[in-house]
Structures are given as C-alpha cells and as structure tokens.
Amino acid sequence: MLFDLQGKRRRVVQATYLMLAVLMGGGLVLFGIGGDVSGGLFDAFSDESGGGSGNGAIEKRIETDNERLKRNPRDEAALKDLVRANFQLAGSQGSPDQAGFPPESRGSLDAAGKAWDRYLALEPKRVDASLATVALQIFDSTALNRPKQAQQAAAIIAEREKSAQAYLRLVQYATLAKDTRTADLAGKQVVELSPKAQRKAAEQAVKQAKMPQQQGGAGGAAGGAQGGTQAPAPAPGG
C-alpha cells in the first residue's frame, strides 16, 4: 500500500479520511473510476484475446505474445497483453491466504515492467490509460517499488481522467518519488477541480497526501497488499 501505516497514526489518518468523506458527501473513489479509464486491479485481468483460466492459460498467453514479438518487436497489442498477463501471473503465484506478492513473483513483475517500458518506447499516439493502472501497481511500493515509474503511470492516468482524485493520486506518487514540483502542481489541480464549497477539504487531502509515508515491499515484491496503494482521502469531485 502507498500508505503503510500502523498504530496510533493509522487510526488518526483513518479518522481524517472519514471526516473528509462526510464533508464531501462521497465515498472512496477506486482506481480507474472517472473519465474513460476503466480500472484498478480488475483491469489487470481483462484478457483482450479471450484467454482461459489458470496459470497454464496465462503462461500460454505469455508464450504466444513473446512469439508474436519475435516476429514483430513493435506489436503493440502483444506488448499490452504481455503486461497484463505477467502481472496476472505474478498475482497468482502466492497462496490464497497470502497478502501481497510473494518473492517468487519478482520475475513475472520484472517481465511486466519491461513489457510496459517497451510499449511506451513505441510512442503510441494515445497511451492506454487503463494499462497505466496496471503499470501503477507493477511499480508500486508493494511490488517492484520504483517510485519514478509509478509516478509516470499516475501522471498518464491523471492527464486522461483530469479528475481531482487522479491528481491526488499523482500527488502521492510524486511525493514518494521526491518530485516536489510535480506534487505541488498536481496538488493545485486537485483544488481547482474540486467544487468551490469543498476546496478546503481538498487542500487538507493534498496536505495529507504530501506527508512522508513508509514504503512497503522492501526490495520490491514482498509483503504489501496486492492491488496497489491504499486509496487516498477522497478528493472532492474526483
């Protein structure tokens, strides 16, 4: 989770989030809701080619995608599916009772991250923002723990959604990446995109998002809750 809080501080933050939710008259907004971005964790498991179930089917997809890429290294559809399939395989490698990504999932997460980088290197005219929600989880502190690349994915989503919630998420990841300028600019967008009557609450949410946070997933794929960060305090109008 982006906010891996424990003890008294966790209770204080939870109380703050509840207060903000009441003030804004809204609930938690999950990844991918708003704009034309579908998403969150469930989007990672959408199989555009149909696919099957079980690790064998996932591994077959990966094999097929790699074969397609040998024939055509610029096969955009194959790269996109390779991101999703490897992330899905990483999530299936732990036991049902285990939270987060197990150490043995590191290889699949690395493969997913490399496929995402190759996809971006193609410079697509319109980056797939729903795929960016998958990349966000791949590079999250609970997975590969690469803040800069997570920030990049969050920025893609924010640019597409143009919602207060998406920019609030960018504030969080930019803060983790120690990019204060981007965090400040994104914070201004959170306030500007919020209803006037709720901008004080939005300012408080931005302030909370900029607070130093613990990063989970020491060394990468370990220990955090699968599915990315804990959702931030809900942003007005997000």
N, C-alpha and C positions, 0 to 999 in steps of 0.2 A: 504494500500500500504506500501511496505517497506520504500519507501521514501515519506513521507507525508509532502511535502514542500510547503510553501506558499510565496507569495510576491516576493520581490527582489531576495531572494536566489533561489527560484524556477526558476525564469527567467534565472539566471546565470547558474544553472545546466542544464536547457533545452538548452541553447546556447552551453554549453560544450558538451552535448550529440550530438548536431547537428554537431559540429566541428569534433568530433571523428568519426561520421558516414561518413562524407565526406572523412576524412583521410583514413579510412579503406575501403571505396568503398562499404560499405554494409549497409543494413538496420537493423532494430531491429530484434533480434532473440528471438522468444517467447519460453516459457517453452516447453520442450519436443522435440524440433526440433534438430536433430542430433543424431547419434548413432542409437540404436534400441529402444529408448524411445519415444513413442508417447505421445502427451500430452497436458499439460496445462489444463485449465478449462474444455475443451470439453471432455477430457478423463474421468473426474469425472462422466459424464453422459452416458458412454458406459455401456450397460447392457449386460453382457455376456450371461445371460439366456433368452434374448429376451425382456421380460418385456412389459409394456404398458406405457400409458401416464397418467399424472395427479397424484395428491397426493395419491389418493386411491390406485393406482397401486404401487406406491413407498412403501406405508405403508404395502401393501400385501407382497411385496418382503421382507421387514424387518421382518415381522411376519414369513414368510417361512424360512428365514435364521436363525432366533432365534430357530425355531422348530428343524431345522437340527442340530444346535449346542447343543441343549439339548440331542439329540440322540448321537452326536459325537462332543465333545468340540474341537476336533482337525481337524474339517472340514475346510480345508484351503480355498476352493472355497467359502464357505458360509461366512467366515470372510472377504474375499476380497470384496464380493458383499455387505456385511454389511457396510463396509467403504464407498463405493461409494453411496449406497442407502441413508444412513443417511446424507451424505454430500449434496446429491441432494435434500433431503427433507429440509435441513437447508436453501438451496438457494431458495427454493420455498415458504418459509414462510413469505417473505416480500411482499409489494405491488409492482406492476410492475414499479412504478416511484421511488421506494426507492433504493438508492445505498447501497450496503453492506448488512451485516447480521443484522436482527432485533434482539432485546433482546430475543424474544421468540424462536429463533433458537438455543439458547445455549444448550438445551437438546439434540438436534439432533447432534450438533457439538461434544458434550461430548461423545455421543454414537459412533460417527465415530472415534474419537480419541482412545477410549477404544478398539474398534474393531481392529484398526491398531496396538495397543500395543499387543493385543492377537495374532495377525498374526505374529508379529516379535518374540514373545515368542515361536512360533513353530520352530524357527530357520530354515526357509526354505533354501534349498541348493542354490537357486538363488532368491533373493528378487525381487519382482515385482517392477521394477523401474517406470513403468507407474503408479502404485498405489502410489508410493512415491510422484509423482507430486500432487496427491490428498491430501496426508498427509501434504505436504508442505503448502497447502492452509488452511488446517484444523488448523494447528498450527501457521499460520502467525499472525502478529500483528493485522490484521483486523478481525481475527476470535477468536481462543482461546488464542492467544498471549502467546505462550510458546516457547521462542527462542531456548532453548536447543533441543527440539524435532523437531523444524523446521530445525535446523542445521543438525540434524541426517538424516532427509529426504533429505536435499540438498546434503549431503555427499554421500548418496546412489546413487542419480542421477549422481553426478559428477564422481563417480567411474565407473558407467556404460557407461556414454557418453564419458568421457575423452576428453571433449572439453573445449576450453577457456571460452566459455560462461557459461558452467555449473560450472566451478571452480570460475568464477567471482561471480556467484550467491552464492556459498558457502562462499566466502569472506564476502559478505553482511550479511548472516545469522550468521556466526561465530562472526562477529563484534557485531551484536545485542546480541548474547549470551555471549559476553565478553570473548571469547576464542581467544585471540590474536595469540597464537601459530598456531592454525588451520587456522586462517585468513592469517597469513604470509605464511604458507606452500601452501595454495590454491592460494595465490597471485603469488607465484613463478611458479606454474603450468600454470596460465593464461599467463604469459610472455613466458614460454618455449613452450607452444602450439600455440603461435601466430607466423605468418610469421616474419622472421628476419627484414624485412623492416618496420614492423608495431609494433615492440616491444616498442618503445617509447610511442605510443598511448596506448598500453596495460598497461604499467606502470602507465600512467595517469588514466586509467579506474580503476585500482586496488586502486590507491590513493583515487579516488573519492568514491569507494565502502567502504573504511575504515573510511570515515568521519562520525562523530556522527550524527545519524539520529533520528528524532522523531518517536516514535512508536504509531501507530494508535490503534483503538479498545480498549479504556480504559476499563480494566476489562474483556476484551475478546470480545464476539460477539456484536459489535456495531460499527456503523459509518463508517467503511472503505469501500473501493470499493471491491465488490466481485470479486474473481478470483485471489487473491493473490497479490503479490507485483507488484509495477511498475517495468517494466523491466529496468535493469541497462544499463549504457552506453554500446553499443555493443562491444563485445570483438573481436579482430582480430581472424579470423579463427574459430570463435565459431558457 
